[in-house]
Amino acid sequence: MTAAQEDLVQATPQNEFTEIGTPRVEDGAAIWRIARDSEVLDLNSSYSYLLWCRDFAATSLVARDADGEPIAFVTGYVRPARPEALVVWQVAVDHAHRGRGLAGVLLDTLTAKVTGGQGVREIETTVTPDNTASDRLFTSYAERHGAPLAREVLFDGPLFPEGTHQPEVLYRIGPFSA
């Protein structure tokens, strides 16, 4: 664990979560509910969250409460065309556990895990312009890790079929120093 991760864990109340670990298929429904209740994430089908917990568990994490129930998650995958890049798909924290740094702890823990053994040197994610919480999360992540952050529009709004979607801005953070 890096010094930055230790600082985040110390800033997080001990009773907020008891475990951060690999998601299980059985967590898919709870992860779907957390994403739905976030009111800012694009909600995928419940089936996709089950698949995510099965097929991308090695590049995802879930935080559990004292009863073992998921209260937060981060999902990601190593990009096939750029295996040095971890794409962070979604990060969400249950309403009752927000504002305590848990999303940052999950992001730091996941990237520490994949940069160590999988050759990942940077992360990519997309954020819509109105998602200030995600902007703060990824901007502070880059600052904590002393990594450059570049932003550019990846998918402009008119590309989405519903015609009302905001642009998805690509955040590329890294490369991380050795």
N, C-alpha and C positions, 0 to 999 in steps of 0.2 A: 504494500500500500504506500502510495506517495504521501509526502507531507501535506499536499493539498487535500487528498482524500481523508487523511486523519483529521484535518481541520474541519472538513465538512461533517464527518461522523461525530466529532465532538460537539458541533453546533446543532446536531439533531438529537432531540430528546430520546432517551433510551426506550421509552415506552411506545415510540412511534412504530417501530418495526422490530422484529426479532430475527429476521433472516433475509438475506438477499441471495437468490440462487437462480438456477436454471428453471425456466417455466416447464410445466408438464401439460400434456394435452388437457387434463382436467381443469387447468387454469384458463382455458380459452374463453369460456363463458364469462368469467369474472373480468378478464382483460377486455372483452368486448363491451361489457357494461361500463367499465372505467372510461374507455374511449368514448362511448356514447354520452356519458354524463359530463365529459370534459367540455362539451358545447363548442369546441374550437377545432377538433380533429376531424378530418374526413373519416366518416364511419364506414368501415369495410363490412362485408357480410360476416355473420357469426361463424360461418364455415371457415372463412379465411383465417380467423384468429385460432381456430383449432389446428388448421394446417400450419400456421406460423409456429405454434407451440411444438409441433412435431418436427417440421422440416428446418426451422431456423432457431431452434432452442440454443444451439452453441453460440449464437451471436445475439442473444436476447437475455434479459434478466427480469425477474419479478421480485418485488419486496413484499414480505408477508407480515401480518400482524401477529399478536401473541397466540391467536387461534389458528394460525397457518393460512389465513385467507389473504389473497392478493389485495394489496392496497395501492400498488404502483407498478409500472412496468416500463421497460424500454425494449423496443424491437429493432433489429438491424440485420443486415446481411453483408457479406463480402461481395463487392461488385465484380461480376464475372469478367468484364472487359478491363477492369483495373483492380487486380487482386490486392493492391496496396491500400485500397480505399474501403472503409467500413461505411455503408450507407445506414444512417440512423433513420428508420422508417417512422416510428412514433414513440413519444415519451408522454406518459400521463400519470397523474397522481390523483387518487380519490380526493374529493372535496374536503373531507374531514382531516386530511393529512397534508394539505398544501401549506406553503409559506415557511417550511422548515428546512429547505435545502435537499429534500429527498430526491428530486429529479437530478440535481447535480451529483449526488452520491451515486445514483444508478449510472449516469453517463460516465463518470470517472471510473467506476468499477468495471463497466463493460469495456471501455477502451483500454484499461490496464490489462484486462484479460486477453483481448484480441491483438494488442500490439506486441505482447510478449511472445506468443506462440504461433501466430498466423501471418506474420509479416506485414501487418497493417501499419501504415505510416501517416495516414490522414483520415479524417472523417468528412463525409458529405451528408447534408440533409437539405430539405427544402422547407421554407417558412413563408407563409403568406404575409403581406405587409401589415395586416391588422392583428397579427398574433404577437403582441408585445412580450408575452411571457416566454415564448420560444426564442424570440430575438434576444432577450436578456440571458436566457439559459445558455445559448450557444456563444454569445459574445463573451460572457463571463468565463465560460469553459476555455475559450481561446486565450483569454488574458491569464487565467490560472496556470495554463500550461505553456505560456510564452510562445504560442504558435500563431503564425499569420492566419488571418481570416479574410477570404475574398468572397464577394457576393456578386451574383449576376442572375438575371432572369433565366430560368431553365425552361419553364413552360408558361407562355403568356396566356392570359385569361381566355381569349377567344378559341384556344385549342380545346377547351373543355366543352362537352356537348350541352351542358345545361345553360351555357351562355352567361352565367352570373358569377362564375368562379374567379377569384382574384388570381393574379399571377403567382406562380410558385417560384420563389427566389432561392437559387442554389447557394448554400453556405458551404464553402470548402475550407476546412481547418487543417493546417499542417503544411509541410511535413513536421512531424514531431522531432525534436532533437533527441539524440541517442542518450 
